[in-house]
Amino acid sequence: MSNGVEREQWGSKLGFIMAAAGSAVGLGNIWKFPYITGQNGGAAFVIMYVALVFVIGYAVMMAEIVIGRKAELNAVGSFAKLKGGPWVLVGWMGIAAGFIILSFYGVIGGWCIKYILASFTGLMAAGAAGTAGDLFGGFITNAPQVIIYQLIFMLVTIWIVYKGIGEGIEKYCKVLMPGLFILLLILIVRSVTLPGAGKGLAFYLKPDFSKLNGGVFLAALGQAFFSLSLGMGCMVTYGSYLPKETSIPGAAAQVCFLDTAVAFLAGLVIFPAVFAFGLEPGAGPGLTFITLPNVFAQMPGGAMWSALFFLLLLVAAITSSISLLEVVCAYFIDEMNWSRAKAAWVMGLVIFALGVPSAISLGGGLKIAGKDFLDAADFLASNILLPLGGLFIALFVGWVWTDGAKKEITNEGTIPFGLMGPWLWICRVVAPLAIAWIFLKGLKW
Ligand code: PFF
């Protein structure tokens, strides 16, 4: 089960929160949340989303961390140790989701690198001339370029995971996350003061509940799991490095709050600008990359702001991509006795290769059942595997390993937990029923 090396731990509670928030806050918040909101009708979606985060997401996050901290193992090993039998499949499903998500995540991470450079070579001119969409289209259809940037992104991810928990993941997350937050605040001021911004604010903040349907619920659920890094054993894995004295409910609450705050702020940057420049809110994966150059072009020193923004987006993406790779690597390290170096390099490069179809899909029209390959991979992982994983994790804590979970979340009774009743009730009944219901209503391709 173990390769004889003592298991690493986070250096401090803050270190864990920063790493877990680093995992949660990523492309899902700034790239995906606005375009999914745009595709699903705006404010009504946002309300659904926030409700799902704080009821189901928070409960499942605590469940995952508790499982990992008790077992002190990767996603598969944790279920094997605490119960075994078919429950191990939940861990396996998580590892599979890790492969799929990181495969396309690396592609978008690569786009960020391209845009840092492009900020100084024509992106601002395109933004000013209203041709940012053409520039984006030209880039994503240039397959070799997209693949090279994806490779660079994956190499950075591999390198940090290879360096390990404290010296790699924790150190970088602690410094860089606060910078992103501050920059978002500056951009909000620019975006909401653009002429015509009000319509965007109304779209984003004034709910029209007639827009809700099964597909919207499923999109909100999938996005909640994706954004919080839930349903695939990521928080199990990160929890396995957590010291026993840390309060899990407190740490999980902070992570949920930070994650939601960043997504919400990103929407406040994007939507006023979308409407101010007469763009389409439902434009899909290109939304952030097409809208923001317009905003930057309107700011003094735009190229610098643009480069800084895409740099911080890149950092947010990397603190998430390392957590995705860590889920996979922890399995090979714990269960197969691989060295960290071997796990990081071999699996990182395999996942890079798996991402190539996504990288070329947006340009070449590589489609599965009418969706671009990248969108299809995202749909399968985010809207199916993650919610299913979350459903089983909730059931596991609610019905199967309940006493163990109760002891672990209070650290054998030494840490008070006022929400024990509601938490267990959500794990037992509310989360499983809600997820099953949303599946039934929303699962259409
Ligand atoms: N939460 C990340 C984001 O919002 O970009 C993506 C992610 C990371 C999903 C880790 C799942 C995961 F396990």
Residues whose N, C-alpha, C, O or C-beta is under 5 A from the ligand:
A	BS01	PFF	S23 A24 V25 G26 L27 G28 N29 F226 S227 L228 S229 L230 M232 C234 S320 S323 L324
